[in-house]
Amino acid sequence: SAKVVQRPQIAVLATGNELLQPDENHEAGRIYDSNSYSLASAITSAGGIPNMLGIAKDNADSLLKKLHEGVTKDLLITSAGVSKGDYDLVKDVLVKNGTIKLWSVRMRPAKPIAFGIFNGPNGGKTPLLGLPGNPVSTLVGFEQFGRPAILKMMGKTNLQRPTVNAILETPIHNHDGRRVYARVVVIKRNKKYYARITGKQDSNLLTSMSKANGLAICPENVAKKEVGDSVVVQMIDWQENVF
């Protein structure tokens, strides 16, 4: 006999009136939904099975209808709708239709993360992870919270990415006392690891994430990591040719 693990079913929902599906014609003031597809890839890589729920509009009825479609899954993951804006409804819907366990984490990017239990229409209860809407925030938030949850659902005990200590070749600035996850490229030279940031670190710049093979951590109580400082890097892409 062989031991097997059931892969978790993860419902993925994007929110926002401004979002378009990739096959729709572009309109002024609209943007394409990249988060759902980035999350689907990350979920698959973690061992889960993504179930795409599409896009919910910025009103409670649309959001509830879409969430109800995903309540039979093992985990609901949403993107956007968890900040303090007028149309950030995910947190409010979760409070009114379940329980919210946490909201807002001292990290950058991905501060406005929400987590709680969503109550379905037929008595079912499904954990919900509400990720921020900016593409980098979505993926960094998933790395820190979504991926470990999926691994735990599969009975894994090692839930964290491998880490290395690297020497910084570019500084990391911490402007507001949060734990910073800087997107970096790590290389090995003369048996030492070196890390360089992938350019501008704005949370809307998906290229900063796509070019990275690691997340360099600047602790919340450190205002700046200087060139030459040692930094802990979570390796999100473990390549043999790097090491």
N, C-alpha and C positions, 0 to 999 in steps of 0.2 A: 504494500500500500504506500501511497505517497501523500504527504501533507500538502494541502492546497489552501489558498487564501482567496476569499471573494474580493474582487476589486471594488472599491467604493464607487457608487454612482453620485456624481457631483453635478448639481444643477447650476448653470451659469446664466446670469441675467444682467444685461446692461440697462442703465436708466438714463433718460434725458431726451427732451423734445428735439434737441439739436442733432441727434444721432441718425445716421443713414446706414443701411446695409450696404455691403461692398458692391452689390449688383444694381444699386439705385443710382440714378443720375445725380451728379453733384448740384447743390443749390447754394446760393449765397447765404452765409450765416450758419451753414450746417457742416458737420464733420462726420467722417466715417467711423464706425465702431471698430476700433482695433483691439480694445480690451478683451472682448469676448474670445477672440481668436488667440490672443496672447495667453490668456488664462487656460483655454482649452489645451494648448500645447504644453503649458506648465503642469497642468493636472495630469495629462497623459504621461509626461515624463516622471511624475511622482508615483505613478501606478494606478491612478484613478481613471474613471471613465466619464468624460464631460458630456453633459446633456444640455444642449443649447436652447434656452428659452426665448431668445430674441431680445427685443428692446421694449422696455416699459416707458410710457409717457410720464411726464411730471405731474401726475395726479394720483390720488390714493386708490381710485377704482382700478386704473390700469395696472398699478403696481401690485395690488392685492390679487387681481386676476392672474397675473403672471406668476406670482409667488405660489398661488394655489396649484399651479401646474407642476411645481417642483417639490411639493411637500412629501411625496412618496420617496424621494431620493435620500441619500445618507447625509447630504450637506447642501445647503443653499449658499452660493457665493454671488454677491451683487457687486457692481462697480458704479461708483458715484452715488450721490444722495445721502452722504453721511456727514457733510460739513455743516456750516451754520447759515447757509443761504436760504432764501425764501422757497426754493424748489428742492431742497435736500430732504426728501420725504422718507427715505428708507429707515432712518432712526426713529422717526415719529410713528411710522406704521408698525415697526417692531415693538415699540412701547405700548401701543394700543392693541396689538394682536399677539401678545406674548410677553416675554421678559427680556430686558436688556441687561447683560452682565457687565459690559464695559463699553466705554466710548472715549476715544482720544488717548493716544499713547505718546509718550515723550520720545519721539523719534522723528527723523527727517531723512527721506520723505516718508509719507504714509501716516502722518499724525492722526487724522480723523478716521480711525478704524472703529467699527462697531461690531460687537458680538453679542448674540443672545439666542433665545429659543423662540421660534415662530410657531404659533398655534394654527394648525390647518383647520379647514371648515368641518372636518369629520372627526375631530378630536386628536388627530395626529400632531406630534411635536417634532420639529426639525431644527437642528442647529443652523444658524444663519451667520455668515461672516460677511460684513459689509465693508468693502474696500473702497478707498478713495477713487475719484474719477480720472485723475491725471495718469497717463500710461505707466510712467516709472513708479509712481506711488502704488498703483495696482499691483505691479509685479513684485516690488520690494515687500509690500504688505503680505502678498501671497507667500513669498519666501519665508518670512518670519512666522506666519501664523497658519496659512492654508496648507502648505506642504507638510509641516509636522503633524497636523491633524489627520491628513490622509494617510501618512505613514503609520500613525498610531491606530487608525481604523483597521489597518492590515496586520496589526499585531507586532509591528516593528518596535524595537526598543531603542535603537540608535536613530534619533529623530533629527539630528543636526547635520548640516553640511560639514565636510572636512575643513579645517582651518590651517593656515600657515602664518608664520611671522615673516613679514616682508619689510624691506627698507623702502621708504617713500622717495620717489623721484619728483613728485609734485606735491605741494602743500594741500591740506584739507582744512577748510575754515568751518568753524562751528559758531554761528552768529547768535544763537538764542538758547543755548543750554539744552539741546536735545541730542540724543544719540544719533550720529550721522552715519548713514550707510552710503559711502561714496563708491561709485562705479569705477572699477579699475581694471587694467590689464596687468596680470602678473606674469613675469618671465623669470627664468633661472639663469644666472651667470656665475660661473666660478663657485658653484655649490651654494649660492645664496639666492634668495628670492627678492625680486624688486617689483614695486607696484607703481603704476602711473595712472592718473585719472584719465577717463575717456573723453575729455573735453568739457564743455559746459554741462553743469550738473542740474539744470532746471528740471523739475519733475514732469514737464510736458514733452521733454526731448527723449523720445524712445530710442534714438540712436545711442544715447549714453549707456543704455542698458544692453542694446543689441551688440555693442562692441566689447562689452565687459566679460571677463571670465571670473571675476570675483567682486565681492563687496567689502571694502575696507572700512573698518569701524573706528570712528572717532568717539570716545566716550562722552557722555553728557556733561561731565565736569572738566573737560579739556577744551579750551577755546580754539586751539589750532594745533594741528600736527604738521611739524616742519619737515622740509626736505632733509633726508637722512635719519628721521625718526623711525623707530620700529612700529609697525602697525599690524594688528590681527586682521586677516582677510578670510572671509567665508568664500570658499571656492565653489562657485555655481556651475562651473564648467571645468571638470577635472580632466585635463588633457595630458597624455603621457609626454608629448613633445615639449610641454611647458616644464615638466618636472624631470 
